Amino acid sequence: MTFRRSRSSALILLGMIACVLVHVLLPWEGLNWGARLLLIGYVAVEWPRIAINARVMVGLALAMTAWAAMAGVGDTTRVVTASLDTGAFFATFFANQFFLREAARTSKLVSRCSAFFVNQRPGRRYALLTLGGYLFGVILNIGVLSLLGIMIKQRNSLASAGGNAEIRDIRERRMVLALLRGFSVTPLASPLSISLAVLLTALPELHWTSVLPLGMAAALIVLGLGWLQDRLNAPLHLVHLVPPHQPTRDVAALLGVTGLVLLVFFTALAIEILLGIPLSRAMLVSTPLVGLGWLGRQYVDWGARKGSRLVARRVVRKAAETFPNYRTEIAILSSAGFIGTLFSALVPPEVLGSVIATPFLPPMVLPALAMLAVVVPALAGINPIVSATILASALHSAPHLPIPMETLALGLIAGWSMSINSSTLTASAMLLGEMVGKPARTIVLGWNGRFTLVCFVVLGGWLAALTVVMG
């Protein structure tokens, strides 16, 4: 019974993905209705196994729908269907990463590159692991923590540290922090991130060309501060005790992974230019295209016909195993998109405008407050996508903003990045803690707490200066 239910939910999710992808290329209202109904069907089938926080989100979405119906907000049906469309888009954007993750799972290129990141001298290892956390985070999302976290655990043995437990513990801390910080900037600097998709969907007046470059600049600030802190805190008194080490040299593997990330982006960019659709929608098409092409490359020795059959069989089999496990993330993401869209229709724009443009606060501090509005709920266990979606939808509804929209949007995704660095209740913190046998609190607050505070202050100041310059 469990296997049959898992297979059914996987087929439902595949059907929803197909409806959303085809609708990107062939706008037809019937496909929208298919995606809406299949999303509801997936959540219904998986409901008994969905986590409590996701159930709360779905319950809130239903309560807001009832409120909208009773309040008679405009065309309630149109508002609810538009909210379902946003939810289906977010769910598809997340589920689509399966195609890249599955190809990466058995890729020799990924294995070589991860070994290259870990098997280095301390200073270079930190920089490369940070880069690896970002690059693999683009392709694998949170899966990068499992991939590189396992390698960190395997290669950081007591024997490799010359029998010195202090060296092993310090090495573990530095490598874990490098990985966490590198992964934490993917909301800021990844064209494939759900954070960028959230902002471009909730704020259609924004274009990726005005947000992504600024996000990359903010990511460089975060990574630069991390590298500086690592260098300042390096235990120089132990250098003479570290055993001689021959680092791995495999720049070709690094270039290969970088090329794959760029291929997904430039494929989406070509689709955007040729078909005139937003980049976030174009990503829905480019991600499975590149993922399936990458997977097909692994079967090239079998010939075109047999290789294609093997790829198709593997995708269907692994989707049946994997898609049911997305239940909680899909429920949270789709509910957040639904709630954000519905929220912007329910709350009067003049109320939002008066809150955002309050005379009691200088406009230049608003981006830092936007960061705080994402970080604080995350500390209490509220996923950043929920806060960011609702706040971005509120910004879209506000009639007048006292500062450029770009800096407020950047404040939201910077808060997302800081949440990954600071919240003990994020999946990333808990996963890393489990891998290295440390409490999540030790990693994000004990090891990374001071760094996060410094980052918040520096980013807040940078955003304030950016607000003045762009305003």
URBEL-V811199 format. One record per residue. N is the residue number from 1. PSI is psi in whole degrees, 0 to 359 (NA if undefined). Layout:
n->N psi->PSI
n->N psi->PSI
This chain:
n->1 psi->318
n->2 psi->317
n->3 psi->318
n->4 psi->320
n->5 psi->319
n->6 psi->318
n->7 psi->319
n->8 psi->315
n->9 psi->324
n->10 psi->317
n->11 psi->322
n->12 psi->315
n->13 psi->321
n->14 psi->321
n->15 psi->319
n->16 psi->315
n->17 psi->315
n->18 psi->317
n->19 psi->315
n->20 psi->317
n->21 psi->315
n->22 psi->325
n->23 psi->330
n->24 psi->320
n->25 psi->332
n->26 psi->85
n->27 psi->110
n->28 psi->129
n->29 psi->330
n->30 psi->325
n->31 psi->322
n->32 psi->314
n->33 psi->323
n->34 psi->314
n->35 psi->319
n->36 psi->311
n->37 psi->322
n->38 psi->325
n->39 psi->312
n->40 psi->319
n->41 psi->319
n->42 psi->312
n->43 psi->321
n->44 psi->316
n->45 psi->320
n->46 psi->359
n->47 psi->316
n->48 psi->337
n->49 psi->5
n->50 psi->138
n->51 psi->159
n->52 psi->322
n->53 psi->326
n->54 psi->324
n->55 psi->321
n->56 psi->317
n->57 psi->316
n->58 psi->319
n->59 psi->320
n->60 psi->321
n->61 psi->318
n->62 psi->319
n->63 psi->319
n->64 psi->327
n->65 psi->316
n->66 psi->320
n->67 psi->316
n->68 psi->320
n->69 psi->318
n->70 psi->326
n->71 psi->345
n->72 psi->48
n->73 psi->102
n->74 psi->224
n->75 psi->94
n->76 psi->319
n->77 psi->316
n->78 psi->318
n->79 psi->317
n->80 psi->318
n->81 psi->323
n->82 psi->323
n->83 psi->320
n->84 psi->323
n->85 psi->317
n->86 psi->318
n->87 psi->318
n->88 psi->324
n->89 psi->312
n->90 psi->318
n->91 psi->317
n->92 psi->319
n->93 psi->319
n->94 psi->311
n->95 psi->331
n->96 psi->335
n->97 psi->343
n->98 psi->320
n->99 psi->323
n->100 psi->319
n->101 psi->318
n->102 psi->320
n->103 psi->321
n->104 psi->331
n->105 psi->324
n->106 psi->19
n->107 psi->127
n->108 psi->328
n->109 psi->315
n->110 psi->319
n->111 psi->315
n->112 psi->317
n->113 psi->320
n->114 psi->322
n->115 psi->322
n->116 psi->320
n->117 psi->319
n->118 psi->320
n->119 psi->68
n->120 psi->169
n->121 psi->156
n->122 psi->306
n->123 psi->313
n->124 psi->326
n->125 psi->318
n->126 psi->311
n->127 psi->317
n->128 psi->324
n->129 psi->324
n->130 psi->314
n->131 psi->319
n->132 psi->319
n->133 psi->323
n->134 psi->307
n->135 psi->311
n->136 psi->333
n->137 psi->325
n->138 psi->317
n->139 psi->315
n->140 psi->352
n->141 psi->227
n->142 psi->346
n->143 psi->339
n->144 psi->328
n->145 psi->324
n->146 psi->314
n->147 psi->304
n->148 psi->332
n->149 psi->319
n->150 psi->319
n->151 psi->322
n->152 psi->314
n->153 psi->319
n->154 psi->319
n->155 psi->349
n->156 psi->56
n->157 psi->166
n->158 psi->325
n->159 psi->320
n->160 psi->341
n->161 psi->16
n->162 psi->24
n->163 psi->6
n->164 psi->111
n->165 psi->327
n->166 psi->317
n->167 psi->317
n->168 psi->317
n->169 psi->319
n->170 psi->318
n->171 psi->318
n->172 psi->314
n->173 psi->315
n->174 psi->320
n->175 psi->319
n->176 psi->317
n->177 psi->322
n->178 psi->316
n->179 psi->314
n->180 psi->315
n->181 psi->322
n->182 psi->316
n->183 psi->326
n->184 psi->340
n->185 psi->358
n->186 psi->324
n->187 psi->329
n->188 psi->321
n->189 psi->6
n->190 psi->126
n->191 psi->346
n->192 psi->2
n->193 psi->148
n->194 psi->333
n->195 psi->316
n->196 psi->320
n->197 psi->321
n->198 psi->312
n->199 psi->315
n->200 psi->334
n->201 psi->314
n->202 psi->333
n->203 psi->76
n->204 psi->344
n->205 psi->346
n->206 psi->150
n->207 psi->147
n->208 psi->332
n->209 psi->340
n->210 psi->349
n->211 psi->312
n->212 psi->315
n->213 psi->321
n->214 psi->322
n->215 psi->320
n->216 psi->322
n->217 psi->318
n->218 psi->321
n->219 psi->320
n->220 psi->323
n->221 psi->314
n->222 psi->313
n->223 psi->322
n->224 psi->319
n->225 psi->322
n->226 psi->315
n->227 psi->318
n->228 psi->316
n->229 psi->320
n->230 psi->320
n->231 psi->320
n->232 psi->328
n->233 psi->6
n->234 psi->132
n->235 psi->80
n->236 psi->336
n->237 psi->349
n->238 psi->0
n->239 psi->319
n->240 psi->347
n->241 psi->350
n->242 psi->128
n->243 psi->151
n->244 psi->145
n->245 psi->133
n->246 psi->107
n->247 psi->153
n->248 psi->138
n->249 psi->106
n->250 psi->62
n->251 psi->331
n->252 psi->322
n->253 psi->318
n->254 psi->316
n->255 psi->325
n->256 psi->315
n->257 psi->318
n->258 psi->319
n->259 psi->323
n->260 psi->317
n->261 psi->315
n->262 psi->327
n->263 psi->317
n->264 psi->316
n->265 psi->312
n->266 psi->332
n->267 psi->316
n->268 psi->321
n->269 psi->319
n->270 psi->319
n->271 psi->319
n->272 psi->315
n->273 psi->317
n->274 psi->321
n->275 psi->351
n->276 psi->34
n->277 psi->155
n->278 psi->152
n->279 psi->320
n->280 psi->325
n->281 psi->322
n->282 psi->328
n->283 psi->329
n->284 psi->330
n->285 psi->317
n->286 psi->327
n->287 psi->307
n->288 psi->330
n->289 psi->309
n->290 psi->320
n->291 psi->315
n->292 psi->324
n->293 psi->319
n->294 psi->318
n->295 psi->319
n->296 psi->327
n->297 psi->330
n->298 psi->346
n->299 psi->19
n->300 psi->331
n->301 psi->347
n->302 psi->355
n->303 psi->161
n->304 psi->312
n->305 psi->307
n->306 psi->323
n->307 psi->319
n->308 psi->320
n->309 psi->319
n->310 psi->320
n->311 psi->313
n->312 psi->317
n->313 psi->319
n->314 psi->318
n->315 psi->314
n->316 psi->315
n->317 psi->313
n->318 psi->328
n->319 psi->320
n->320 psi->328
n->321 psi->324
n->322 psi->315
n->323 psi->322
n->324 psi->332
n->325 psi->351
n->326 psi->4
n->327 psi->313
n->328 psi->316
n->329 psi->317
n->330 psi->317
n->331 psi->318
n->332 psi->312
n->333 psi->313
n->334 psi->322
n->335 psi->321
n->336 psi->315
n->337 psi->318
n->338 psi->311
n->339 psi->318
n->340 psi->315
n->341 psi->317
n->342 psi->323
n->343 psi->317
n->344 psi->336
n->345 psi->334
n->346 psi->324
n->347 psi->127
n->348 psi->133
n->349 psi->326
n->350 psi->330
n->351 psi->314
n->352 psi->318
n->353 psi->319
n->354 psi->327
n->355 psi->314
n->356 psi->321
n->357 psi->32
n->358 psi->138
n->359 psi->352
n->360 psi->351
n->361 psi->134
n->362 psi->136
n->363 psi->329
n->364 psi->344
n->365 psi->353
n->366 psi->319
n->367 psi->322
n->368 psi->323
n->369 psi->326
n->370 psi->319
n->371 psi->312
n->372 psi->324
n->373 psi->343
n->374 psi->322
n->375 psi->313
n->376 psi->312
n->377 psi->326
n->378 psi->326
n->379 psi->335
n->380 psi->5
n->381 psi->6
n->382 psi->120
n->383 psi->135
n->384 psi->331
n->385 psi->329
n->386 psi->307
n->387 psi->314
n->388 psi->320
n->389 psi->313
n->390 psi->316
n->391 psi->320
n->392 psi->320
n->393 psi->323
n->394 psi->319
n->395 psi->321
n->396 psi->327
n->397 psi->340
n->398 psi->132
n->399 psi->323
n->400 psi->132
n->401 psi->135
n->402 psi->352
n->403 psi->166
n->404 psi->140
n->405 psi->326
n->406 psi->320
n->407 psi->326
n->408 psi->317
n->409 psi->318
n->410 psi->324
n->411 psi->322
n->412 psi->314
n->413 psi->335
n->414 psi->323
n->415 psi->323
n->416 psi->314
n->417 psi->316
n->418 psi->331
n->419 psi->319
n->420 psi->325
n->421 psi->341
n->422 psi->336
n->423 psi->130
n->424 psi->350
n->425 psi->6
n->426 psi->155
n->427 psi->326
n->428 psi->315
n->429 psi->317
n->430 psi->322
n->431 psi->315
n->432 psi->319
n->433 psi->319
n->434 psi->323
n->435 psi->319
n->436 psi->3
n->437 psi->34
n->438 psi->149
n->439 psi->145
n->440 psi->325
n->441 psi->321
n->442 psi->319
n->443 psi->305
n->444 psi->332
n->445 psi->313
n->446 psi->308
n->447 psi->323
n->448 psi->357
n->449 psi->311
n->450 psi->321
n->451 psi->317
n->452 psi->318
n->453 psi->316
n->454 psi->316
n->455 psi->317
n->456 psi->315
n->457 psi->314
n->458 psi->314
n->459 psi->321
n->460 psi->316
n->461 psi->319
n->462 psi->318
n->463 psi->323
n->464 psi->316
n->465 psi->320
n->466 psi->322
n->467 psi->317
n->468 psi->314
n->469 psi->315
n->470 psi->337
n->471 psi->NA
